[in-house]
Amino acid sequence: MASIRLGFEPTTVTVPLDRILPTRPVPADTLKTPKYRAILASVRKVGLIEPLAVHPEKKGDASSPYILLDGHLRLHALREIGQDAALCLVSTDDEGFTYNRRVARMTPVQEHQMILRAIKKGVAAEDIADGMAMDIKQLQERQRLLDRIAPEVADMLKDRMVSASIFPVLRKMKPMRQIEAAEMMILANRFTLSYAKVLLAATRPEQLAESEKPKKLEGVSADDLARMEREMERLHRDIRAVEGGLGDTMLVLVVAKGYVSKLFRNATVADFLDRHHPEVAAEMRSIIDAIGGDAQTLDR
């Protein structure tokens, strides 16, 4: 089995700014936007939160310049405040679009952890709020984001762009129910406040953190909620059952695909099937393509 190729080197490096080569200029109008001003304030007050993504111009040469793949505004802000070096992720690929596809923006959980680290380092709350373009109340809410949230849930959602407003809803559930709700969100790929409220409304009283009934949703009866809960639990069990055998099933299909593909590479076999069984040949080719696409999706 082929090994998985890492997209980045396992450790970050500190690179002098004069050795980082931007791939595009930063327009003057961009430097006047609220986005850039927020980045500049954040870098000045809190420091570089997200490392720059770079690729060495010449591999194996320690003195080689680095091509900047992502972080042009952060680089400009670092230069503006007089920094002489930056923490960087070294990409094993020299294509900027690859970085943007594989690395997401900062999630609410990552932002929460960054705030805690900044506070631990002694950065004043006012400076953090100013650097992140939010008021003190918002900062305090982000600081308490994971209070009474199960550690398993925090780990499941740490790399997902969820709405920060779902955490107060999850907090109303007991830890095991929080985990179930987080799993349902991931399976459904829905991380919105409205979906979290539906899960809360479908939660049994004994699974709530406090012995009070959740607020009823308008237009949804108790029978509807009970049926929704049963359907969610059944869907959850069905998906778990499918996930349990999915790997083995895909392995069998990929092996079968390899064998059939090998047959079609034999010109005599392919010609015989095309002349005498064209429908079968076309169907088998379409199945081969479908298995290849499913395997790539599963791999991603």
C-alpha positions, -999 to +999 in steps of 0.1 A: +000+000+000+014+034-009+022+057+019+003+090+024+023+120+013+022+148+039+012+182+026+035+200+051+067+194+070+059+181+105+075+211+122+073+249+117+103+270+110+111+307+117+121+324+085+135+359+081+111+382+063+137+392+037+139+356+026+101+353+019+091+361-016+055+371-022+038+357-053+016+388-058+016+424-047-009+436-021-031+463-037-030+497-020-068+497-017-066+464+003-045+481+030-074+504+037-100+477+042-114+466+077-101+431+071-065+443+068-068+467+097-081+438+118-051+417+108-027+445+115-042+451+149-042+414+157-005+409+147+005+440+166-014+431+198-015+393+199+012+382+175+010+359+145-018+335+151-017+315+119+017+307+104+025+317+069+026+289+043+058+288+023+077+265-001+115+266-005+126+279-039+154+253-040+149+221-020+178+210+001+194+245+001+193+259+036+200+295+023+173+293-004+145+319-004+109+308+004+080+313-020+049+326-001+019+304-008-006+319+017-005+349+040+003+379+019-017+403+042-001+388+074+034+392+058+026+428+049+014+435+085+045+419+100+067+442+079+046+472+087+051+467+125+088+461+120+091+423+126+121+407+110+110+370+110+078+349+109+067+314+119+060+294+088+046+261+077+068+246+050+047+230+022+058+200+003+039+213-027+046+246-044+010+253-054-009+279-034-043+265-043-034+232-026-028+250+007-061+268+005-079+236-002-064+215+026-061+241+054-093+257+067-096+291+083-095+293+121-124+275+137-143+287+168-125+260+189-091+270+176-099+307+182-109+298+218-076+280+223-057+309+209-074+333+232-065+311+262-029+310+251-027+347+247-042+353+282-018+328+296+011+347+281-001+378+299-017+397+270-044+421+283-080+412+274-085+447+259-055+442+236-068+407+225-103+421+218-088+450+199-066+427+179-096+404+170-120+432+162-145+423+189-157+439+222-148+426+257-182+408+260-176+388+228-141+380+239-154+367+272-180+345+254-153+330+232-130+325+263-158+305+280-168+287+247-160+252+260-172+256+296-192+224+304-186+210+270-174+174+269-137+171+258-147+145+232-170+171+216-143+198+216-120+173+199-146+163+173-154+199+164-120+215+167-113+215+129-148+222+117-162+255+108-192+254+132-213+282+144-201+294+178-237+298+188-242+260+189-220+256+221-245+272+245-271+248+231-249+218+236-241+230+271-278+223+280-272+186+274-254+160+294-220+149+281-231+117+264-260+135+247-235+162+236-214+136+219-244+121+202-255+155+190-220+164+177-219+130+158-253+138+142-240+172+131-210+157+116-229+129+098-254+154+085-227+180+078-248+207+095-234+229+122-260+256+124-278+270+154-312+259+140-300+223+137-286+223+172-319+236+185-337+208+167-314+183+184-320+199+218-358+198+213-355+161+205-335+154+236-351+134+264-355+152+298-331+128+315-304+137+289-306+174+297-280+190+320-309+205+340-342+189+347-362+212+326-378+206+293-363+224+263-382+251+246-407+238+221-402+247+184-430+266+168-451+244+146-437+212+159-458+190+182-447+166+209-455+137+185-434+152+158-404+156+182-408+120+194-409+107+158-379+129+149-360+115+178-367+079+168-358+086+132-325+103+143-316+073+165-324+048+138-304+068+112-275+071+137-275+033+142-278+026+104-249+050+096-228+034+123-235-001+109-226+010+074-194+027+086-184-005+103-183-024+071-175+004+046-138-001+047-140-039+040-166-033+013-145-007-005-114-030-003-133-058-020-146-035-047-112-020-053-096-054-056-124-065-080-120-033-100-083-040-103-089-075-117-116-064-141-095-034-153-067-058-160-090-079-181-100-048-201-064-040-207-062-073-226-071-062-261-084-096-271-108-098-241-119-061-245-126-066-283-145-099-276-168-082-250-173-051-272-183-072-302-204-098-285-216-082-253-215-044-258-240-037-230-221-057-205-188-041-215-202-006-212-218-014-178-186-029-165-166+002-176-190+025-159-188+004-127-150+006-128-152+044-131-177+046-103-156+025-079-126+046-087-145+078-079-159+064-047-125+052-035-111+087-041-139+103-022-135+079+007-098+086+008-104+123+010 
